[in-house]
Amino acid sequence: MYPPVIIGLNAVIVAVTKETPLILTVKRAEHSLARQLSQTFTGAPWNESPDAIPFGPFDPSSDRTLELGLRRWVRDQTGLELGYVEQLYTFGNRNRDPSEVEGGPRVVSVAYLALEREGQPSGTAGAHWREWYLFLPWEDWRGGRPEVIEKHIEPALDRWVKSAPEIQARKERRERSDIIFGLKGAPWVPERVLERYELLYEVDLAVESSRDRSPQSEESAKFLEQSSWIQSLGRPMALDHRRMVATALGRLRGKLKYRPVVFELLPSEFTLLQLQRLVEALAGVRLHKQNLRRLVETGGLVEGTARYVSKTGGRPAELFRFRRDVLRERPAPGVGLPGVRHSG
């Protein structure tokens, strides 16, 4: 007889507003999987309940498909009717839900990525939009190399490398740290989001790693209270939801190269500067303006409308629209990251 298993459904809902990438979070959820949400950070320096992404259990008696179940939970909790949705990953680690430690069922969650334009949420779960980089601050290179890497992450990884008992292990740790975080001359690769979060979790730089080892222990609470600097390493989330958010950002950055997903986040008509700023917001890096424009125009991704909008202090900018015929013409019609500029 196998132990019981519950299927959970999670949604990483993304929007971009005024160059700020956002995810939709909830504070309250009225179902059995949310029972211990408010207890997951007992003793932590955050006094409010942790942010979570919309989630709920799959109901096999009423949900014809997993995606329909997800859409139902999102509608109930946030008031949003989702548009673009794709399945992201399945998360099933043992004890990922605290109730399993107490003898509850194993919870296997199927996470989805959804792209929306920011709207006013409602629903039953206290939904609100949060800045994406509030949770993953080391991922935003638009203003140069993030201070958190130089000030906290790189020194901590150096200590972790030196703590390895054998030369070969130190060498492997050094290589892994440098490649994943772009250290010691290694290039920064935007898509390695999940690998970076997993490494921080492994070396105890993510609050969740201490919480998950011993969620209610005095030792865990004392560590979090005394390590106020750890708050600069990103706001934690309930359960393993920050891991899901990292997975979603990595997926979205990768899809920039081969799918026109960015146009799901733009209005029907937009300027090329709007398109550039949106891609930069998601990729976390600055791009060369002319290279991007050349790519989207010569690649047939957009077409001009012969309409213009006035810009303060500059020439009017033409409005463009996504050219849907490109989906038939090219197997991988992505925007990519042309001419990435690293200023740090």
N, C-alpha and C positions, 0 to 999 in steps of 0.2 A: 504494500500500500504506500503510494507516494504521499508526501506531505502536501498540504494545500498550497496553491499558488494563486495570487491575484494579479490580473493584468491592469496596470495603470496606464493612463494616457496623459502626455505632457505636451505643452505647446510653447515653443520659443517664438514669440510674436515680435517681429522687427518692423520698425518704421524709421525714417530719417527726416528730421525737421530742422531747417536752417543749419545744415552741416553737422547736426548732432544725431548720431545713431542712438536709437531708443529700443528698449524692450519693455513689454507689458508685464508687470508683476502684480501679485495679489498678496494680501495680508491675512485674509480669512477664507476658509473653504469649509463648507458644511457637508462633509462626508467622512467615512471611516479612515481613509488614508491620511486625512489631515489632523487626526486626533492629537498627535504629539508635536505638531509644528511649533507651538509656542514653547516647547520644552527643549528644542534642539540646541539652543544656545544659552542654557542656564549658566550663569556666572560670567558671560561674555561682557565686554565693555559696551555693547549696544543694548540700550534699555528697551527698545521696541522689539516686537516680534519680527523674525527674519523675513526678508523678501523671498517669495516663491514665484515660480512661473505657474500659470493656470494648469491645473491637473485634476484628475479624478479617475475612478475605477471604470473599467469597461463592463458594461452590463450585457451579457450574452443574450438575455431574454428580450431586450428592446433595441439594442444597437445592431443594425444589420451589418455594418462594417466598423472597423476600428476608427477610420477617419470620421464617419458620421457620429460616433460616440465622442470623439474629440471635439468636433464642431458643437455638439450639444453642450458639453462642459464649458467650453469657451463662451458660448452664448449666455449660459446661465450665470457664469462668474464675472464676465466683463461687459456683456451687452453687445459684443461685436459679432458680426456675421463674417467669418473668414472667407477670403478670396483664395489667393495662391497658397497652396499647402503641399508640402512633400515630406515623406517619412525620412527621419534623420538617422536614428540609431536606436537599438534596444539596450537598456541598462538593467542588468540583473544580478549585480554583485550581492553576495550574502550580507545580510544585516544592513543593507542600504536604507531600509526603513526601520526606525527604532523599535517599532512594535514587534518585529521578528525576534529581537533579543529577548523579549518577554514571552515568547512562545507563540506569537502571531504568525500568520502565513507569510511565505516568501512573496515579495512584491517585485514583479518584472514590469518595467515601464517602457512603453514604446513612445519615443519622443518625435515630435514633428517640428519642422521649420515653417513658419507662416510669414508672409510679407504683406504689410498693410500700410496705408497712409494714416498718419496719426489722427485719431478721432477721440472724442470725449468718452471714456469708458463709463459703464454703469454696472449693473449686475449685483450679485450678492456677496462678492469676495473682496470689496475694498480695492478694486483694481486701479492702478495708476502707472504712468509711464516713468521709466528710470533711464538715465543715461547709461549706455552700454559700457563705456569705459570706467564708470564708477566701480564696476565689478572686476574689470580686467585692465587696470591703469597702465600696465607695461606694454599694452598692445597699440597705443596711440602715439605714433611717431611723426605726426603732422607738424609738430613744433620742434622736431629734433628728437634725439634719444631721450626717452623719459627719465626723469631724475630718479625715479624709484629703482631703476635698474642699477645705476651707478652707486646710489646711496645704500641700498639694502640688498638687492638680489645678487649682484656680482660678488660682493664680499661674503655673503652667506654661501654661495656656491663654491667660492675658493676654500672656505673652511670645510665644506663637505668633501671636496676633492682631497684635501690634505688629511682628512680623518680616515680615509680608506687604509686598511692595514697592510696592503700589498702594493707594490709598484704597478703591476698590471691593472689592478683595480683603480688606482689613482689615474692612470693613463686613460682608462675607459671613461671614468667620470669627467675628466677634463675635456675629452673629445665630445662627450654628450652635452655637457654644459655649453661649450663654445658653439656647437652646431645649432642647438635648439634656441639659444638666446643671442646668437650673433656676436659672440665675444672673441677677443684675441684675433681680430681680423676676419673672422668668419662672417659671411653675409647674413643679413636679417631676412628671413623668409616669412612673409606675412601669414601664409597658410598654416604654419606650425602652432596654431593657437592651443589646441588640446595638448600637444606634447609639452608646451611650456607650463600649462596649468598642472599637468600630471607631475612634472618635475618639482614644481613648487610644493605640491601636496606631499611628495615623497620626502622632501628635505624639511618638512614641517614649517614652511613659510605660508601655507594656507591655513586659516583658522579651522577649516573643516577637518584637517588631518588630526589635530589635537582633539577636537570634539568627537570624531569618530572612534578614536582609540578608547576613550573613556568619557562618554558624554556627560555623566553626572558626577565625576570625581572631583574632589577638592583640588587635586593636583592640576587638573585641566583648567579649572576656574582660576586658580592662582596664576598659572602661566599666561592666560589671556588677559587678566587684570594688570599684570606687571609688564606685559609686552605691548604697551600702547602704540609703539611704532608699527606694529603689525597691521594696524588699521590703514596705513598707507599702501599696503599690498592688496587693496581691493576689499570692497564690502562683501562679507560672506552671504550665503544664501541657505535656505532650508535644504535639508537632506543632501542630495548630490546635484541640485539644480544648477550650481555654478559650473559643474562639469558639463552639463547639458548645454549651457549658454556658450561655453568655450567650444564645444563640438559644433554648435550652430554657426559661430563666427568663422571657424576654420572651413566649414562646408561652403558658406556663402562666399568667402574670399576665393576659394578654389573655383567656384562656379562662374566667377567674373570672367574667367579666361575662355569659357566655352559655352555659356548660356547667357542670353540677354535678360537675366533676372533683375538688373537694376531698373529696367523700365516699369516693373511692377510697383516701384516706389516713387515714380515720377508722375506728375500730372500728364494729361494726354498731350499737351504742348509745353515745351520747355526750351530754355536756352542751352547752348553748349556749355556755358559756365555752370549752370545748375547741374548738368550731367556730370561734369568734372568734379564738382564739390561733393556730389553724392558718392561717386566712386571713391574719392579720397577718404570720405567719412567711414565707409565700410572697410577699405583696405588699411586705413590707419597710416597712410603715407601720402606725400605730395607727388603729383604727377607733372610731367612736362606738358604744358598747355597745347602747343602746336602738334606734338606727337599724338596726343589723344584725339584731337580734332581731325587730324589726317586719317587716323585709324577708323573712326566711326563714319566719316564721310565717304572715304574711298572704299571702305568695306561694306557700304550699303546698309548700315545699321539705322541711319536716320535719313529723313528727307525734309527739306525746307518747306515752310508754309507760305513764304513771301509776306508774312506778317512780322511786325517788329514791336518791341517794347522799349520804352525809353529808359536809359540808365542815367543816374545822377552823375554829372561830371564826365560823361563819355558818350560815345556814339550809340545810337539805338542798336539793340541786339536782336537778331532774327530768331523767331520761334521755330522749333523743329518738332517732328513727331517720330515715334518709332516706326520703322518700315517693316511691317510684318512679313512681307514676301521673302525677307532674308531667311526666314525659318525653312523655306522650301529650297533656297538656293545654296545654303552652306550647312555642312554637318555640325559645325561648332562656332556659331555666331556670337562669340563673347566680346566684351569690351577689353578685357585684360588689364594689365598694369603697365602701359607704355611709358618708358623713360622714367622709372621711379627715381625721385630725387630724395636722397638721404641728407638731411641738413645737420645731422648729429654724428 
